[in-house]
Amino acid sequence: MPKSTYRAGITGLGVAVPDKVLTNLDLQQMVDTSDEWIRTRTGIKERRIAGPDQAASDLAVDAAGEALKNAGLRPESVDLIIVATNTPDMLMPATACMVQDRLGAANAGAFDLLAGCTGFLYALSVGHQYIASGTFETVLIIGAETLSKIINWKDRNTCVLFGDGAGAAVLERVPDNRGILSTRLGSDGSGGKHLKVPAGGSRLPASEATIQENLHYVTMNGREVFRFAVRAMGEGAMEVISMAGLTPEDINFFIPHQANIRIIETAARRVGINMNRVLVNVDRFGNTSTASIPIALYEAVKQKKIKDGQNIIMVGFGAGLTWAGLAVKWYQKQ
């Protein structure tokens, strides 16, 4: 008789980022800002920007292909593809279906997931449940964004923050003493007004008026989002640590959503984790939304910072407002 539950772990990672680098000095020529102003308030020095013909699915396919290669798998072995994105190629069909086709993952179901910047952790949690229940054996999770396409490049409060990129993770069954230990998903829809793209959906369909009023761009109440983020990331991390039967001292690496260095530092202090255990790359990529956590995880694994058996905490927040945390005991696939 099959087991009632299985443990899911990450067995392969992949990343894709655009070639174009936009520095703070470049932004000084575009809006009323400065390199010092951006660095001291956000920690960002540069970010990657997609080309005119580069969509979220293009980055997703490249990241997914590398993740599958690193997991030693062929596309035909994938049971399900989940693409977490705020910038789908189009409203329909799902970007995940485009990725499924281009990868040649003929046996996979596919759907998109929208949970703001928290989407990658939401998708990991969903994929984990499919594997834990025995429904699927292999799930491909992708966070892919081309946020530069929905940014108002005249708004200095938002255009300095975001970058483009994609990160992918393969989930498979792993030994019982490894893999995802706990997950926590949360939301507070009353705060949705603080971070949104107002038009383009059924509430405000595209029209001449919505375009003239710049309603198809990201709008953000930075102060309210900051206040929410530090609380949600700190509390979310503590919850999954406790649920996993761990303490902050047991955590080898803390991987927060890469939105703002001040948010990251404040959240780490609240959890009681020293910054030498916090993975940070916001300075080089900016806020890549759903791609930020997998890009940071990928870099740490590639640099061999993360080793088999270590305890990793991932935590994020985003539009919705949403937040999520996930604890994993790392499994190094041989």
Phi, psi and chi 1 to 4 in degrees:
 res  aa     phi    psi   chi1   chi2   chi3   chi4
   1 MET       -  134.6 -179.5  176.6  -65.4      -
   2 PRO   -66.3  154.5   23.9  -34.1      -      -
   3 LYS   -63.0  150.4  -69.5  176.0   60.5  175.4
   4 SER   -76.5  -28.9   58.0      -      -      -
   5 THR  -140.5  151.6   60.0      -      -      -
   6 TYR  -127.0  160.9  -62.5   88.0      -      -
   7 ARG   -98.0  133.1 -174.8   63.8   66.1   81.7
   8 ALA  -104.9  139.1      -      -      -      -
   9 GLY  -140.0  162.7      -      -      -      -
  10 ILE   -85.3  121.7  -63.8  170.9      -      -
  11 THR  -113.7   -5.6   60.8      -      -      -
  12 GLY  -162.0  142.5      -      -      -      -
  13 LEU  -130.8  150.7  -67.8  162.5      -      -
  14 GLY  -149.3  153.9      -      -      -      -
  15 VAL  -139.7  146.4  158.5      -      -      -
  16 ALA  -142.0  128.6      -      -      -      -
  17 VAL  -132.0  148.8  -65.0      -      -      -
  18 PRO   -63.0  158.8  -19.8   32.3      -      -
  19 ASP   -74.3  -33.4  -66.8  -30.1      -      -
  20 LYS   -70.4  129.2 -179.3  179.7  178.3  179.9
  21 VAL  -108.7  126.7  175.9      -      -      -
  22 LEU  -111.1  113.8 -175.8   71.0      -      -
  23 THR   -91.5  168.7   68.5      -      -      -
  24 ASN   -63.0  -33.4  -67.3  -14.5      -      -
  25 LEU   -65.7  -35.2  -64.5  177.9      -      -
  26 ASP   -63.7  -42.0  -65.0  -33.7      -      -
  27 LEU   -66.1  -29.6  -78.5  167.2      -      -
  28 GLN   -58.4  -28.1  -74.7 -177.0 -177.9      -
  29 GLN   -84.4   -8.7  -48.4  -56.8  -45.4      -
  30 MET  -107.0  -38.4  -60.4  165.2   58.4      -
  31 VAL  -138.0  170.2  -68.4      -      -      -
  32 ASP   -78.0   85.5 -178.5   17.1      -      -
  33 THR  -153.3 -178.0 -169.4      -      -      -
  34 SER  -149.2  158.7   68.9      -      -      -
  35 ASP   -57.4  -44.4  173.4   58.9      -      -
  36 GLU   -62.6  -43.2 -179.0 -175.9   11.1      -
  37 TRP   -60.9  -44.1 -170.8   92.6      -      -
  38 ILE   -68.9  -46.3  -61.9  169.6      -      -
  39 ARG   -63.8  -44.3  -78.8 -171.3  -64.9  102.6
  40 THR   -70.4  -27.0   56.6      -      -      -
  41 ARG   -96.4  -23.1  -73.0  163.1  176.6   78.0
  42 THR  -127.7  -24.2   69.9      -      -      -
  43 GLY    84.6    0.5      -      -      -      -
  44 ILE   -88.0  134.3  -59.8  169.2      -      -
  45 LYS  -110.8  -33.7  -62.5  177.5 -178.5  178.6
  46 GLU  -157.4  167.4   60.8 -173.9   36.6      -
  47 ARG  -151.0  161.1   68.3  -73.3  -67.5  148.9
  48 ARG   -97.2  142.6  -60.5  -62.5 -177.2   97.4
  49 ILE  -126.4  127.5  -57.8  -62.6      -      -
  50 ALA   -66.9  150.2      -      -      -      -
  51 GLY   -74.9  167.9      -      -      -      -
  52 PRO   -56.8  -32.9  -23.7   33.7      -      -
  53 ASP  -102.5   13.0  -61.3  -35.6      -      -
  54 GLN  -104.1  117.5 -160.4  168.0   32.4      -
  55 ALA  -108.4  173.2      -      -      -      -
  56 ALA   -58.1  -39.0      -      -      -      -
  57 SER   -64.6  -32.1   67.2      -      -      -
  58 ASP   -63.5  -46.6  -60.0  -42.0      -      -
  59 LEU   -67.3  -38.7  -63.3  172.3      -      -
  60 ALA   -62.1  -43.8      -      -      -      -
  61 VAL   -63.0  -43.6  168.0      -      -      -
  62 ASP   -64.2  -45.0  -70.2  -15.1      -      -
  63 ALA   -64.9  -42.2      -      -      -      -
  64 ALA   -64.8  -41.4      -      -      -      -
  65 GLY   -60.1  -41.7      -      -      -      -
  66 GLU   -67.8  -40.0 -176.8 -176.6   13.3      -
  67 ALA   -61.2  -44.0      -      -      -      -
  68 LEU   -64.1  -41.4  -71.5  170.1      -      -
  69 LYS   -61.2  -44.5  179.8 -179.8  178.5 -179.5
  70 ASN   -68.8  -23.8  -72.6  -25.0      -      -
  71 ALA   -86.5   -7.4      -      -      -      -
  72 GLY    72.4   33.3      -      -      -      -
  73 LEU  -121.0  154.6  -62.8  175.1      -      -
  74 ARG   -97.1  152.4  -65.4 -179.4   59.9   81.4
  75 PRO   -54.9  -31.7  -26.9   35.8      -      -
  76 GLU   -64.9  -17.5  -65.3   85.2   -2.8      -
  77 SER   -86.1   -6.7   64.9      -      -      -
  78 VAL   -78.5  129.9  176.4      -      -      -
  79 ASP   -90.0  -30.6  -61.6  -52.1      -      -
  80 LEU  -152.4  140.5  178.2   67.1      -      -
  81 ILE  -120.8  126.5  -61.3  171.7      -      -
  82 ILE  -120.0  122.0  -53.1  174.4      -      -
  83 VAL  -108.2  115.7  172.8      -      -      -
  84 ALA   -90.8  119.0      -      -      -      -
  85 THR  -156.7  148.8 -177.3      -      -      -
  86 ASN  -105.1   -4.1  -59.4  -77.3      -      -
  87 THR  -131.4   62.8   53.6      -      -      -
  88 PRO   -62.1  157.7   26.6  -36.1      -      -
  89 ASP   -56.3  -38.3  -74.4   23.3      -      -
  90 MET  -159.2  168.7   55.3 -169.0   73.9      -
  91 LEU   -64.1  -36.9  -73.7  177.4      -      -
  92 MET  -155.3  145.5   62.2  176.9 -179.9      -
  93 PRO   -75.6  173.2   31.7  -38.3      -      -
  94 ALA   -62.3  142.6      -      -      -      -
  95 THR   -58.5  -33.9  -60.3      -      -      -
  96 ALA   -59.7  -34.7      -      -      -      -
  97 CYS   -69.1  -36.7  -67.9      -      -      -
  98 MET   -64.9  -41.3  -58.4  176.9 -167.4      -
  99 VAL   -64.4  -43.7  172.7      -      -      -
 100 GLN   -57.2  -43.4 -179.7  -97.1  -14.2      -
 101 ASP   -67.1  -47.8  175.1   54.9      -      -
 102 ARG   -70.3  -28.8  -69.9  171.8   58.9 -175.6
 103 LEU   -75.8  -25.2  -75.0  175.9      -      -
 104 GLY    80.7   28.7      -      -      -      -
 105 ALA   -85.2   71.3      -      -      -      -
 106 ALA   -63.6  -21.2      -      -      -      -
 107 ASN  -102.3    8.2  -60.3  -50.9      -      -
 108 ALA   -99.7  138.1      -      -      -      -
 109 GLY   -75.7  162.9      -      -      -      -
 110 ALA  -154.6  135.8      -      -      -      -
 111 PHE  -155.7  159.2   63.9   85.9      -      -
 112 ASP   -93.5  156.0  -72.1   -3.8      -      -
 113 LEU  -131.9  129.9 -173.9  152.6      -      -
 114 LEU  -116.6  111.5  176.0   59.7      -      -
 115 ALA  -146.4   37.4      -      -      -      -
 116 GLY    63.1 -152.1      -      -      -      -
 117 CYS   -66.9  -14.9  -63.3      -      -      -
 118 THR   -79.9   -3.2  -35.7      -      -      -
 119 GLY   -54.9  -38.4      -      -      -      -
 120 PHE   -63.4  -42.7 -177.9   77.2      -      -
 121 LEU   -69.9  -36.4  -66.3 -176.0      -      -
 122 TYR   -59.4  -45.3  -95.4   63.6      -      -
 123 ALA   -66.0  -39.7      -      -      -      -
 124 LEU   -60.3  -41.9  -85.7 -177.2      -      -
 125 SER   -63.6  -42.4 -178.8      -      -      -
 126 VAL   -64.6  -47.1  171.7      -      -      -
 127 GLY   -61.1  -39.0      -      -      -      -
 128 HIS   -58.2  -41.5  160.0   63.4      -      -
 129 GLN   -66.3  -38.8  -62.4  -59.0  -35.4      -
 130 TYR   -62.6  -39.3  -85.2  112.9      -      -
 131 ILE   -75.8  -41.9  -68.6  176.7      -      -
 132 ALA   -59.6  -35.4      -      -      -      -
 133 SER   -78.8  -11.1   67.8      -      -      -
 134 GLY    85.6    4.6      -      -      -      -
 135 THR   -67.4  -44.8  -56.8      -      -      -
 136 PHE  -128.8  159.7  -64.8  134.6      -      -
 137 GLU  -106.0  -28.4  -66.1 -173.9    3.4      -
 138 THR  -137.4  122.3  -54.7      -      -      -
 139 VAL  -126.5  132.7  179.2      -      -      -
 140 LEU  -104.0  119.1  176.7   59.3      -      -
 141 ILE  -109.2  130.6  -52.9  -63.2      -      -
 142 ILE  -133.0  133.7  -52.3  167.0      -      -
 143 GLY  -110.7  118.6      -      -      -      -
 144 ALA  -137.4  132.5      -      -      -      -
 145 GLU  -142.7  140.9  -57.2  -70.6    1.0      -
 146 THR  -126.2   67.5   50.5      -      -      -
 147 LEU   -64.9  -22.7  -69.7  160.8      -      -
 148 SER   -60.8  -20.2   61.2      -      -      -
 149 LYS   -76.6  -18.6  -47.9  -79.0 -172.3  177.2
 150 ILE  -122.0   23.2   58.9  169.2      -      -
 151 ILE  -104.0  136.4  -65.5  -61.1      -      -
 152 ASN   -83.1  107.4 -177.3  -10.7      -      -
 153 TRP   -75.6    6.6  -69.5   97.8      -      -
 154 LYS  -104.0   -5.1  -63.7  179.7 -179.4  179.5
 155 ASP   -99.7  102.3  178.3    7.3      -      -
 156 ARG   -69.3  -17.3   72.3  170.3 -173.5  170.9
 157 ASN   -74.0  -22.1  -66.2  -45.1      -      -
 158 THR  -117.5  -34.7   56.0      -      -      -
 159 CYS   -67.8  -20.0   74.1      -      -      -
 160 VAL   -81.5  -12.1  -57.3      -      -      -
 161 LEU   -91.8  -38.7  -59.0  175.6      -      -
 162 PHE  -102.0  151.8  -62.8   99.1      -      -
 163 GLY  -139.8  174.0      -      -      -      -
 164 ASP  -110.1  151.7  -59.4  -28.9      -      -
 165 GLY   166.9  175.1      -      -      -      -
 166 ALA  -146.8  146.2      -      -      -      -
 167 GLY  -137.0  141.6      -      -      -      -
 168 ALA  -130.4  148.3      -      -      -      -
 169 ALA  -137.3  136.2      -      -      -      -
 170 VAL   -96.0  127.4  174.8      -      -      -
 171 LEU  -104.4  131.6  -73.4 -179.7      -      -
 172 GLU  -139.4  168.7  -67.3 -175.4   88.4      -
 173 ARG   -66.5  135.7  -65.2  176.9 -175.6  174.4
 174 VAL  -131.5  168.8  -62.2      -      -      -
 175 PRO   -55.4  153.7  -26.4   35.4      -      -
 176 ASP   -62.4  -22.0  -71.0  -17.8      -      -
 177 ASN   -93.6   15.4   62.5  -13.4      -      -
 178 ARG  -138.5  171.6  -65.9  -69.7 -173.4  -88.1
 179 GLY    98.7 -167.6      -      -      -      -
 180 ILE   -68.3  126.1  -65.8  173.6      -      -
 181 LEU   -96.6  -37.1  -55.0  175.1      -      -
 182 SER  -161.4  153.1   60.9      -      -      -
 183 THR  -139.6  152.5   64.1      -      -      -
 184 ARG  -145.0  123.8  171.9   72.5  167.5   95.4
 185 LEU  -114.2  141.7  -52.2 -178.6      -      -
 186 GLY  -145.7  159.9      -      -      -      -
 187 SER  -154.1  155.1   64.6      -      -      -
 188 ASP  -142.8   87.6  178.5    6.3      -      -
 189 GLY   -62.3  -18.5      -      -      -      -
 190 SER   -66.2  -17.9   68.6      -      -      -
 191 GLY   -97.5    7.2      -      -      -      -
 192 GLY   -57.9  -28.6      -      -      -      -
 193 LYS   -66.2  -17.3   59.9 -169.7  175.3 -176.1
 194 HIS   -82.8  -15.7  -61.8  -48.8      -      -
 195 LEU  -152.0  106.8 -179.5   55.2      -      -
 196 LYS  -160.8  165.8   62.7 -177.9  179.8  178.5
 197 VAL  -115.5  103.6  177.9      -      -      -
 198 PRO   -62.5  -39.4  -22.9   34.0      -      -
 199 ALA  -111.3  165.6      -      -      -      -
 200 GLY   111.3  -11.0      -      -      -      -
 201 GLY  -105.3 -161.3      -      -      -      -
 202 SER   -77.1  -20.0   60.0      -      -      -
 203 ARG   -71.4  -46.6  177.2   66.8   63.4 -172.1
 204 LEU  -132.7   81.3  -71.2  174.4      -      -
 205 PRO   -60.0  155.3  -19.5   31.9      -      -
 206 ALA   -58.2  132.5      -      -      -      -
 207 SER  -151.9  171.0   67.3      -      -      -
 208 GLU   -59.2  -38.7 -175.8  176.9  -11.1      -
 209 ALA   -66.9  -44.1      -      -      -      -
 210 THR   -66.2  -32.6   61.4      -      -      -
 211 ILE   -70.7  -44.9  -66.9  171.1      -      -
 212 GLN   -64.1  -30.6  -70.8  178.1  -13.8      -
 213 GLU   -90.6    7.9  -66.0  172.8   25.0      -
 214 ASN    58.2   37.2  -68.1  -36.1      -      -
 215 LEU   -86.5    0.7  -62.2 -179.3      -      -
 216 HIS   -98.8   11.6  -64.3  -91.8      -      -
 217 TYR  -108.9  160.7  -65.6  129.6      -      -
 218 VAL   -65.6  132.0  171.4      -      -      -
 219 THR  -119.9  142.7   64.5      -      -      -
 220 MET  -148.1  136.2 -177.4  176.2   69.5      -
 221 ASN   -95.3   92.6 -178.4  -29.1      -      -
 222 GLY   -58.4  -39.1      -      -      -      -
 223 ARG   -65.1  -43.9 -179.8  170.4  -61.8 -178.3
 224 GLU   -69.9  -38.1  -70.2  -61.6  -34.6      -
 225 VAL   -65.6  -41.1  170.8      -      -      -
 226 PHE   -60.4  -46.9 -174.9   97.8      -      -
 227 ARG   -60.1  -43.8 -177.4 -180.0  -66.6  116.4
 228 PHE   -65.6  -43.5  168.1   80.5      -      -
 229 ALA   -62.0  -47.4      -      -      -      -
 230 VAL   -66.0  -35.9  -65.5      -      -      -
 231 ARG   -71.1  -48.4  175.4 -179.0   58.5   80.3
 232 ALA   -65.9  -41.4      -      -      -      -
 233 MET   -69.4  -39.4  -69.1 -132.1  -68.2      -
 234 GLY   -65.8  -49.2      -      -      -      -
 235 GLU   -67.8  -39.2  -67.5  177.4    1.5      -
 236 GLY   -62.7  -42.0      -      -      -      -
 237 ALA   -64.9  -44.7      -      -      -      -
 238 MET   -62.9  -36.4  -70.3  -56.3  -62.6      -
 239 GLU   -63.9  -48.9  -78.1 -169.8   79.0      -
 240 VAL   -71.5  -29.4  -69.3      -      -      -
 241 ILE   -62.5  -47.6  -70.1  172.2      -      -
 242 SER   -65.0  -43.8  176.4      -      -      -
 243 MET   -61.3  -29.7  -69.5  166.1   63.6      -
 244 ALA   -84.7   -1.9      -      -      -      -
 245 GLY    74.8   28.0      -      -      -      -
 246 LEU  -114.9  173.7  -57.7  172.4      -      -
 247 THR  -124.1  164.3   68.1      -      -      -
 248 PRO   -55.3  -30.7  -30.0   37.8      -      -
 249 GLU   -68.6  -21.5  -70.2   71.5   28.4      -
 250 ASP   -80.9  -11.4  -62.3  -39.8      -      -
 251 ILE   -84.1  122.7  -54.4  -52.2      -      -
 252 ASN   -81.4  -40.2  -62.6  101.1      -      -
 253 PHE  -143.2  140.2  -72.4  103.2      -      -
 254 PHE  -112.7  120.1  177.6   52.1      -      -
 255 ILE  -115.3   97.9  -51.0  178.5      -      -
 256 PRO   -90.7  160.7   32.7  -31.6      -      -
 257 HIS   -57.8  132.5  169.7   43.4      -      -
 258 GLN   -89.0   77.8  -54.0  -70.7  -54.1      -
 259 ALA  -103.5  -40.2      -      -      -      -
 260 ASN  -166.2  130.3  179.6  -54.2      -      -
 261 ILE   -63.1  -32.4 -169.3   61.4      -      -
 262 ARG   -66.3  -40.4  -70.3 -178.4  174.7 -179.8
 263 ILE   -64.0  -44.0  -65.5  174.8      -      -
 264 ILE   -61.2  -47.0  -68.3  170.9      -      -
 265 GLU   -65.0  -41.1  -69.2  172.1  -17.1      -
 266 THR   -66.2  -43.0  -56.1      -      -      -
 267 ALA   -63.5  -41.4      -      -      -      -
 268 ALA   -62.3  -41.3      -      -      -      -
 269 ARG   -62.9  -41.3  -77.1 -162.7  -59.4  -89.0
 270 ARG   -63.7  -35.1  -70.2 -165.1  173.4 -163.6
 271 VAL   -80.7  -23.2 -179.7      -      -      -
 272 GLY    87.5   33.3      -      -      -      -
 273 ILE  -114.7  125.5  -66.1  179.7      -      -
 274 ASN   -66.1  147.7 -169.4  -77.7      -      -
 275 MET   -63.9  -17.6  -76.2  -61.2  -66.4      -
 276 ASN   -72.8   -7.5   62.1   13.5      -      -
 277 ARG  -108.5    8.4  -71.0 -175.0  -76.1  157.2
 278 VAL  -105.1  128.0 -178.9      -      -      -
 279 LEU   -87.9  124.9  -60.6 -177.9      -      -
 280 VAL  -132.3  127.7  177.9      -      -      -
 281 ASN  -140.1   16.4   63.7   11.8      -      -
 282 VAL   -59.3  -26.8   67.7      -      -      -
 283 ASP   -64.0  -30.3   55.9  -40.3      -      -
 284 ARG  -100.9  -20.6  -68.7  178.1  -70.2  115.1
 285 PHE  -123.4  -11.4  -64.1  103.9      -      -
 286 GLY    66.4 -161.5      -      -      -      -
 287 ASN   -88.4  105.1 -179.1  -10.3      -      -
 288 THR   -97.6   18.5   56.0      -      -      -
 289 SER    57.2 -122.1 -172.4      -      -      -
 290 THR   -63.7  -17.1   61.7      -      -      -
 291 ALA   -89.1  -10.4      -      -      -      -
 292 SER   -67.7  -44.9   78.5      -      -      -
 293 ILE   -68.0  -47.6  -71.8  176.2      -      -
 294 PRO   -64.7  -31.1   19.8  -32.6      -      -
 295 ILE   -65.5  -45.0  -70.0  175.1      -      -
 296 ALA   -64.4  -41.8      -      -      -      -
 297 LEU   -63.1  -45.3  176.7   61.4      -      -
 298 TYR   -56.9  -47.5  170.5   92.0      -      -
 299 GLU   -61.4  -41.3  -70.2 -169.1  -38.3      -
 300 ALA   -66.9  -39.3      -      -      -      -
 301 VAL   -68.8  -43.0  170.6      -      -      -
 302 LYS   -63.3  -35.7 -169.7  171.2 -175.9  179.3
 303 GLN   -82.3    0.9  -65.3  164.2   10.7      -
 304 LYS    62.6   29.6  -62.6 -176.0  177.7  179.8
 305 LYS   -73.9  -40.2  -68.5 -178.9  179.5  178.7
 306 ILE   -91.0  130.1  -65.4  178.0      -      -
 307 LYS  -123.1  161.7  -61.1  177.0  175.2   59.1
 308 ASP   -54.6  133.3 -175.7   68.8      -      -
 309 GLY    88.8   -6.2      -      -      -      -
 310 GLN   -78.0  152.1  -70.1 -174.0  -36.9      -
 311 ASN   -95.0  124.2  -63.4  -45.2      -      -
 312 ILE  -119.9  136.3  -45.9  -60.5      -      -
 313 ILE  -115.1  129.6  -62.4  -62.9      -      -
 314 MET  -117.8  136.2  -53.3  177.7 -145.9      -
 315 VAL  -147.0  141.5   63.2      -      -      -
 316 GLY  -149.5  171.7      -      -      -      -
 317 PHE  -146.3  163.3   68.8   94.3      -      -
 318 GLY  -176.5 -172.1      -      -      -      -
 319 ALA   -57.7  146.8      -      -      -      -
 320 GLY   147.7  -54.3      -      -      -      -
 321 LEU   -75.5  145.0  -65.9  167.0      -      -
 322 THR  -129.0  160.3   60.2      -      -      -
 323 TRP  -151.3  161.9   73.2   93.0      -      -
 324 ALA  -160.5  153.5      -      -      -      -
 325 GLY  -136.9  152.7      -      -      -      -
 326 LEU  -149.8  133.4 -176.1  144.9      -      -
 327 ALA  -112.2  137.2      -      -      -      -
 328 VAL  -141.9  139.0   59.4      -      -      -
 329 LYS   -95.5  115.6 -175.1  172.3  -71.8  -69.7
 330 TRP   -64.0  136.2 -167.0 -108.1      -      -
 331 TYR  -114.1  120.1  171.7   70.2      -      -
 332 GLN   -95.8  104.7 -172.4   63.8   50.2      -
 333 LYS   -68.2  131.6 -170.6  173.3 -176.2  179.3
 334 GLN   -83.8      -  -57.8  -58.2  -41.7      -
